[in-house]
Amino acid sequence: MNSKKFESVYISTNCNQCTNALHWGNNNLICYGSCNSVCIYNLDIGSGGKVTQTLAQHKGQVNSVKWLKGSDIPDENELVSGSTDENVIVWTLDGDDVKHEILKSHTSNVTVVDGIYKGENKMNAIVVSASMDSTIKVWLRKNPSENFTLIQTIELGYNLCIALRLFSINNQLLLAFTLDDCSIRLYMEDEGFKFVSSVKLEGHEDWVCGLDLKKEGDDFLLASSGQDNYVRIWRFVQCEKDTIGQSKLALKTLSWDYQINVESVLIGHEGWVYSVSWNPVEKSLLSASWDKTMVIWEYDKDNDLWMDNIRVGEVGGNTLGFYGAMFGPDGDTMIGYGYHGAFHVWKNDEIDWNPVVTVGGHFSEVVDLAWDPKGAYIFSASLDQTCRIHAPWPTEKEPITWHEIARPQVHGYDMNSIAVFSKYKYASASEEKVIRTFSAPQNFIDNYRRICKIEKDDEESESENSGGAKGAAVPSLGLSNKAVYSENNDSLSLIKDTKEMYPEESHFTATELYEPPTEENLLQNTLWPEMCKLYGHGYEVYCLASSSDGKYLASACKSTSQEHAAVLLWDTTNWKNIQKLVSHNLTVSQIAFSPDSQKILTVSRDRRWSLFEKNNQEQFVLAATTNKANGVHSRIIWCCSWTHDSKYFTTGSRDGKLAVWTKNVNKSPEGVLGQYEQASPHLSIPKDSITAVSAAPCLLNGKYLFGVGFESGVIFFYQWTMENSWQSVLELNGSLAHHLTVRRIQFRQILGEAGKKELNENILQVATCSTDTSLKVFNLFLDKL
């Protein structure tokens, strides 16, 4: 039923920063851990791929994910995940239907998992998991209709398992894992699917983080990588049973014995090597390292050597290398993910490996978002200290996919709020007392029009935006985005001599883009220059709001007194502080201008709301507020919103109450409320906190439509009228919405889909963001609500 009422358009979220958080299956789907959820990423949708599903059941960060693999399973539909919540979950995907089974036995964080089918048709599924409780658990499910049972616990004593993999050798399972004593342990399957210790491999001088096995003829090649910066290749040479001497390293299977030799030690990385992955098609090996590079090692038969033939990675930027990487099932594509959780995908075009468009997202809580006034793209702000722009990418033949097209601010403080004045101007606030305003540089405007196929742009003239700046760069050890007026700033971005260890500013090069930029371009070449800084607050600025006509900016800071809880009003034409609106006693949590720009609504931690109206002198004066006697809310009021006609406004609180207020011109102005009153009985959700609310830009069947977000991550959509009060029309919960607090909901200001030229008045888009690091865009089908 719900699937007919809405569809997911865009899911933007990062990959968790741990070494086993991503796996690319033979089904060509990528599963990865993001915060407490598992995401499914399909590179084949559109021209740049799309995250299609979010699987949310874990209560802690997902540390490891793996598709369950089998020799006769080309299209995996089951995966296993392990989390800091001490649980292992096996997920079964059947289209939009998702089933899960929770495996409970560990007593500490689950760090790495793997799974394999021993029999045909998914019979005898084996799942292994390692935990900080110094154990490895082995789970068995004999057929798909049964549940998993714990069949073995391998005690590691005082050691911890670092990496773990399951392989099949001659239809017998091999469990390979590494411990914090720098060794590699090989356990062979015995009777009853249990594993017994077989071989201990030593040679690495630090923790071994990556393992992968490949069959070559009758032999097998085991690759291992470690924090000693080296990759080792171990050859398992097939021998007749019982022909290997006692002193040799021998792996004994039911049919053959294998002598283990070190074939090669690959030296080339300058940092910890976190992962290794064999190419499934040919004899080459991919390694990913903390030194910001990924290397493809290929075997040179003529010289009997492994050579680092291809080296790709990040150039510049403020990142710290790769946590993991692997080849795709075709062997011609590879993906890596780095310190900031961003994806890097390269494809081989038979001449060279070239970067391709990916999806991405914030790697910490997304605290605010805003559509630009024309509804063309979305700005987002996060505690990861960045502001980002997300836009639809239309192509001629492929369906539209959304991507990050710019990162206008990479800051030194966690971001708190964002306010957008026009398509090319915005302001942001972070954990500092200063408000910063930005304007789009010419390089962004040109690239945006090329990428998004904009033929006519009715925005203000380009010269007004940033004074002709091409781009922006950050001064060394600074926080301000400084305008760059040339095509690049090479002379200022290089270290001049050994005494001056820092360049004057970061590097910028004007780039001509026809598709969404890669992570390297986003980090370096998409900054927006600052217009000015606004000073006036005594503490860290907490929230911002802009008027719909773009004339005003309102701001508030963290506060424990009425003096500092005042809202400052700024004129955007000259950035002067024109008013100080005093009413609240504690931090103002959200500010909202009415759509007609004549009123300002503020809600606060002091459990009150205040309303300021513009008078004939163009001044905003206090028209109404609440107190303990007439206020509906008994806890912090987190959010507020105006209806599109400026007649009603809503307030949502931690107490689970959502109230609608209006001005009654027939009421005599009494007390602090004046002529304002509740428009209808409030909505009460007693077991959850309301943290976000937004009103739709139009009536739906003569009724107002509200999107309401909760602390639990669920999102409800309600129809409301004064006569009929509240009616739920759509509920998004669990994997459909968010799994942690919803921080902001905002409807697109106009009907139809962003990025499409034809207007579909039956579709209304809504964007949401959350503490779970994700930003999502949904299409609501109005005729089905």
KAFENVEN-V736171 format. One record per residue. N is the residue number from 1. PHI is phi in degrees with one decimal (999 if undefined). Layout:
BEGIN
{{N	PHI} {N	PHI}}
END
This chain:
BEGIN
{{1	999} {2	-64.1} {3	-63.0} {4	-82.3} {5	-88.6} {6	-154.6} {7	-146.2} {8	-82.3} {9	-99.7} {10	-153.4} {11	-124.2} {12	-114.7} {13	-160.8} {14	-86.4} {15	-100.8} {16	-59.8} {17	-88.7} {18	-148.7} {19	-80.0} {20	-121.0} {21	-85.7} {22	-141.6} {23	-149.0} {24	-106.2} {25	-89.3} {26	-66.5} {27	-76.8} {28	65.9} {29	-105.3} {30	-103.5} {31	-106.6} {32	-149.2} {33	-84.4} {34	-136.8} {35	54.8} {36	-96.4} {37	-118.6} {38	-112.8} {39	-107.8} {40	-109.6} {41	-116.5} {42	-109.6} {43	-71.8} {44	-86.8} {45	-81.9} {46	62.5} {47	-98.7} {48	-133.5} {49	84.3} {50	-158.8} {51	-80.6} {52	-98.5} {53	-143.2} {54	-125.3} {55	-106.3} {56	-122.4} {57	-142.8} {58	-68.4} {59	-105.1} {60	-141.5} {61	-60.7} {62	-79.7} {63	-94.2} {64	-151.2} {65	-138.1} {66	-153.7} {67	-72.3} {68	-73.2} {69	-113.2} {70	-157.5} {71	-64.0} {72	-107.7} {73	-115.6} {74	-76.4} {75	-121.1} {76	-61.8} {77	-132.3} {78	-126.5} {79	-140.4} {80	-123.6} {81	-136.2} {82	-127.1} {83	-140.7} {84	-68.9} {85	-81.1} {86	76.9} {87	-106.9} {88	-113.2} {89	-124.2} {90	-102.9} {91	-104.4} {92	-118.7} {93	-100.2} {94	-135.9} {95	65.8} {96	-81.9} {97	-85.4} {98	-127.4} {99	-112.2} {100	-143.6} {101	-130.2} {102	-94.6} {103	-104.3} {104	-111.8} {105	-167.7} {106	-70.3} {107	-115.4} {108	-153.8} {109	-52.4} {110	-85.9} {111	-100.8} {112	-152.6} {113	-135.3} {114	-157.9} {115	-154.6} {116	-155.4} {117	-98.8} {118	-85.4} {119	-108.9} {120	-81.1} {121	54.6} {122	64.8} {123	-79.4} {124	53.5} {125	-80.3} {126	-112.6} {127	-122.3} {128	-120.2} {129	-143.4} {130	-117.7} {131	-139.8} {132	-70.2} {133	-82.8} {134	64.7} {135	-134.1} {136	-118.9} {137	-104.3} {138	-116.5} {139	-119.1} {140	-127.8} {141	-126.5} {142	-72.5} {143	-148.8} {144	-60.2} {145	-84.3} {146	-99.7} {147	-101.9} {148	-76.0} {149	-126.2} {150	-77.7} {151	-113.2} {152	-158.0} {153	-124.3} {154	-96.1} {155	-81.8} {156	-104.6} {157	66.6} {158	-95.2} {159	-93.9} {160	-118.7} {161	-84.0} {162	-97.9} {163	-134.2} {164	-154.2} {165	-143.9} {166	-109.2} {167	-132.9} {168	-113.2} {169	-120.6} {170	53.6} {171	63.3} {172	-125.3} {173	-81.7} {174	-117.0} {175	-102.8} {176	-110.9} {177	-147.1} {178	-119.2} {179	-116.3} {180	-78.2} {181	-98.5} {182	74.2} {183	-98.9} {184	-113.1} {185	-109.9} {186	-115.4} {187	-116.8} {188	-100.0} {189	-66.3} {190	-114.8} {191	-64.6} {192	69.5} {193	62.8} {194	-94.3} {195	-113.4} {196	-125.1} {197	-64.0} {198	-124.9} {199	-139.5} {200	-117.6} {201	-103.2} {202	-124.8} {203	160.6} {204	-67.5} {205	-104.6} {206	-151.9} {207	-55.5} {208	-95.7} {209	-103.4} {210	-128.3} {211	-140.2} {212	-158.2} {213	-122.6} {214	-137.2} {215	-86.2} {216	-134.7} {217	64.2} {218	-87.7} {219	-96.1} {220	-128.5} {221	-116.7} {222	-105.3} {223	-102.3} {224	-135.7} {225	-132.4} {226	-145.5} {227	-79.5} {228	-88.4} {229	75.8} {230	-111.7} {231	-115.3} {232	-114.7} {233	-115.0} {234	-105.6} {235	-99.7} {236	-95.3} {237	-89.9} {238	-71.0} {239	-135.2} {240	-64.7} {241	-57.6} {242	60.1} {243	-110.7} {244	-96.2} {245	-64.8} {246	-65.2} {247	-79.2} {248	-81.1} {249	-75.1} {250	-131.5} {251	-109.0} {252	-101.2} {253	-114.3} {254	-65.9} {255	-103.7} {256	-138.2} {257	-108.3} {258	-129.4} {259	-88.5} {260	-105.0} {261	-125.9} {262	-81.3} {263	-81.7} {264	-161.2} {265	-115.6} {266	-94.2} {267	-114.1} {268	-179.4} {269	-85.2} {270	-110.6} {271	-148.2} {272	-53.3} {273	-100.4} {274	-84.4} {275	-150.0} {276	-133.1} {277	-147.0} {278	-76.6} {279	-70.7} {280	-70.7} {281	-103.3} {282	-130.9} {283	-88.2} {284	-147.4} {285	-129.5} {286	-108.8} {287	-123.8} {288	-123.9} {289	-133.3} {290	-69.4} {291	-85.1} {292	75.4} {293	-125.4} {294	-119.2} {295	-123.3} {296	-100.0} {297	-96.4} {298	-123.7} {299	-86.1} {300	-96.8} {301	-63.6} {302	-62.3} {303	-101.5} {304	53.8} {305	-137.1} {306	-92.2} {307	-117.6} {308	-86.7} {309	-80.3} {310	-123.8} {311	-133.6} {312	-127.0} {313	162.3} {314	-91.3} {315	-112.7} {316	72.2} {317	77.7} {318	-112.3} {319	-106.0} {320	-127.5} {321	89.3} {322	-107.6} {323	-90.1} {324	-172.1} {325	-161.4} {326	-159.9} {327	-76.6} {328	-78.7} {329	-64.3} {330	-84.4} {331	75.9} {332	-106.3} {333	-133.6} {334	-141.7} {335	-128.8} {336	-131.3} {337	-134.6} {338	-114.7} {339	-59.1} {340	-94.1} {341	76.6} {342	-81.8} {343	-92.2} {344	-128.7} {345	-120.2} {346	-123.1} {347	-126.3} {348	-91.2} {349	-103.0} {350	75.4} {351	-109.9} {352	-156.4} {353	-91.7} {354	-119.9} {355	-68.5} {356	-123.1} {357	-69.1} {358	-128.6} {359	-97.2} {360	-160.7} {361	175.4} {362	-69.5} {363	-110.8} {364	-148.7} {365	-50.7} {366	-90.5} {367	-96.6} {368	-156.4} {369	-149.1} {370	-158.1} {371	-73.5} {372	-70.2} {373	-57.3} {374	-90.0} {375	69.8} {376	-85.5} {377	-152.7} {378	-121.3} {379	-94.9} {380	-136.7} {381	-128.8} {382	-143.3} {383	-72.1} {384	-81.4} {385	72.7} {386	-131.8} {387	-111.5} {388	-132.8} {389	-118.6} {390	-115.0} {391	-142.6} {392	-76.0} {393	-112.6} {394	-83.4} {395	-127.2} {396	-65.4} {397	-106.7} {398	-93.3} {399	-66.2} {400	-67.1} {401	-123.6} {402	-95.0} {403	-148.9} {404	-77.7} {405	-110.0} {406	-162.1} {407	-127.6} {408	-65.2} {409	-139.6} {410	-118.7} {411	-110.5} {412	-105.2} {413	-125.4} {414	-64.2} {415	-78.2} {416	-114.6} {417	-158.9} {418	-143.5} {419	-136.6} {420	-109.1} {421	-97.7} {422	-153.8} {423	-59.6} {424	-119.2} {425	-142.8} {426	-153.6} {427	-127.1} {428	-135.3} {429	-129.7} {430	-137.1} {431	-73.8} {432	-147.7} {433	-83.0} {434	-103.5} {435	-102.5} {436	-114.8} {437	-112.5} {438	-132.2} {439	-133.7} {440	-70.8} {441	-79.3} {442	-62.5} {443	-64.1} {444	-66.2} {445	-58.8} {446	-63.3} {447	-66.9} {448	-59.3} {449	-67.0} {450	-71.7} {451	-65.2} {452	-93.2} {453	57.0} {454	-91.1} {455	-89.5} {456	-124.3} {457	-121.4} {458	-89.2} {459	-70.8} {460	-57.5} {461	-56.8} {462	-63.0} {463	-65.2} {464	-77.3} {465	-68.4} {466	-140.6} {467	63.8} {468	84.1} {469	-66.1} {470	-79.8} {471	-166.7} {472	-148.5} {473	-141.4} {474	-102.9} {475	-58.7} {476	-56.6} {477	61.0} {478	-111.7} {479	-121.2} {480	-89.6} {481	-82.4} {482	-96.6} {483	-65.1} {484	-117.7} {485	-103.1} {486	-109.0} {487	-67.5} {488	-156.3} {489	-124.9} {490	-53.8} {491	-65.7} {492	-100.7} {493	-105.6} {494	-110.1} {495	-71.4} {496	-79.3} {497	-158.6} {498	-67.2} {499	-76.4} {500	-101.0} {501	-76.5} {502	-118.8} {503	-68.6} {504	-64.5} {505	-155.5} {506	-69.9} {507	-83.2} {508	-136.9} {509	-133.7} {510	-66.3} {511	-117.1} {512	-99.5} {513	-111.2} {514	-119.5} {515	-145.3} {516	-53.5} {517	-72.1} {518	-78.0} {519	-58.7} {520	-63.0} {521	-67.2} {522	-61.0} {523	-67.3} {524	-109.9} {525	-116.2} {526	-122.4} {527	-67.3} {528	-103.6} {529	-72.5} {530	-75.7} {531	-85.0} {532	-163.1} {533	-111.4} {534	-112.8} {535	-108.7} {536	160.4} {537	-84.9} {538	-88.9} {539	-135.4} {540	-60.7} {541	-67.5} {542	-107.8} {543	-149.1} {544	-131.9} {545	-154.1} {546	-117.0} {547	-79.0} {548	-66.6} {549	-85.1} {550	76.7} {551	-86.1} {552	-125.7} {553	-126.0} {554	-114.1} {555	-143.3} {556	-144.2} {557	-121.5} {558	-64.2} {559	-159.5} {560	-126.0} {561	-142.5} {562	-64.6} {563	-59.7} {564	-86.6} {565	-81.4} {566	-65.2} {567	-89.9} {568	-95.4} {569	-111.2} {570	-120.2} {571	-88.5} {572	-76.7} {573	-77.9} {574	-130.9} {575	59.4} {576	-95.1} {577	-77.5} {578	-105.2} {579	-156.2} {580	-126.9} {581	-97.5} {582	-106.3} {583	-162.8} {584	-84.1} {585	-109.3} {586	-131.6} {587	-50.6} {588	-76.6} {589	-88.9} {590	-158.0} {591	-124.7} {592	-141.8} {593	-80.1} {594	-69.1} {595	-57.5} {596	-87.1} {597	62.7} {598	-99.8} {599	-136.2} {600	-125.5} {601	-109.8} {602	-128.6} {603	-126.1} {604	-144.0} {605	-69.2} {606	-82.4} {607	70.8} {608	-124.1} {609	-116.9} {610	-134.7} {611	-125.0} {612	-114.8} {613	-113.6} {614	-79.2} {615	-99.8} {616	-67.1} {617	-89.8} {618	60.2} {619	-111.9} {620	-90.3} {621	-122.8} {622	-67.8} {623	-105.0} {624	-162.6} {625	-156.3} {626	-114.8} {627	-140.3} {628	-62.7} {629	-76.0} {630	-113.3} {631	-78.9} {632	-78.8} {633	-88.5} {634	-108.0} {635	-132.1} {636	-53.0} {637	-90.6} {638	-87.9} {639	-149.4} {640	-156.2} {641	-162.3} {642	-104.6} {643	-74.7} {644	-63.9} {645	-95.6} {646	64.3} {647	-86.7} {648	-129.1} {649	-138.2} {650	-116.7} {651	-132.5} {652	-124.1} {653	-133.6} {654	-62.4} {655	-76.5} {656	80.5} {657	-104.8} {658	-123.2} {659	-117.5} {660	-112.0} {661	-122.4} {662	-153.1} {663	-95.7} {664	-103.7} {665	-67.2} {666	-87.4} {667	-88.2} {668	-73.1} {669	-68.7} {670	-121.9} {671	63.8} {672	-74.1} {673	-77.2} {674	60.1} {675	-93.0} {676	-90.5} {677	-159.0} {678	-66.7} {679	-82.1} {680	-162.2} {681	-56.4} {682	-74.7} {683	-87.3} {684	-127.4} {685	-120.0} {686	-65.1} {687	-96.4} {688	-143.4} {689	-103.0} {690	-87.6} {691	-118.1} {692	-151.9} {693	-148.6} {694	-150.3} {695	-102.5} {696	-66.9} {697	-80.2} {698	-156.3} {699	-80.9} {700	-119.5} {701	54.6} {702	77.6} {703	-121.4} {704	-82.3} {705	-115.4} {706	-121.0} {707	-101.8} {708	-126.8} {709	-108.3} {710	-121.7} {711	-63.3} {712	-74.8} {713	101.2} {714	-78.1} {715	-129.3} {716	-111.1} {717	-117.2} {718	-121.4} {719	-92.1} {720	-143.7} {721	-140.2} {722	-61.4} {723	-79.7} {724	-99.5} {725	56.0} {726	-99.1} {727	-140.1} {728	-72.8} {729	-116.6} {730	-161.0} {731	-128.3} {732	-111.8} {733	-138.4} {734	55.8} {735	-73.6} {736	-77.9} {737	-101.2} {738	-123.4} {739	-108.9} {740	-133.4} {741	-49.1} {742	-77.7} {743	-92.7} {744	-156.7} {745	-125.7} {746	-147.3} {747	-75.1} {748	-64.7} {749	-71.2} {750	-129.9} {751	-73.8} {752	97.7} {753	-101.6} {754	-62.4} {755	94.9} {756	-105.4} {757	-73.5} {758	-80.2} {759	-92.2} {760	-108.0} {761	-73.3} {762	-90.0} {763	-113.1} {764	-124.4} {765	-95.4} {766	-134.6} {767	-111.4} {768	-135.8} {769	-141.3} {770	-151.4} {771	-62.9} {772	-78.1} {773	74.4} {774	-105.1} {775	-123.7} {776	-129.4} {777	-123.9} {778	-121.3} {779	-95.7} {780	-100.2} {781	-92.6} {782	-63.5} {783	-74.2} {784	-102.3} {785	-80.2}}
END
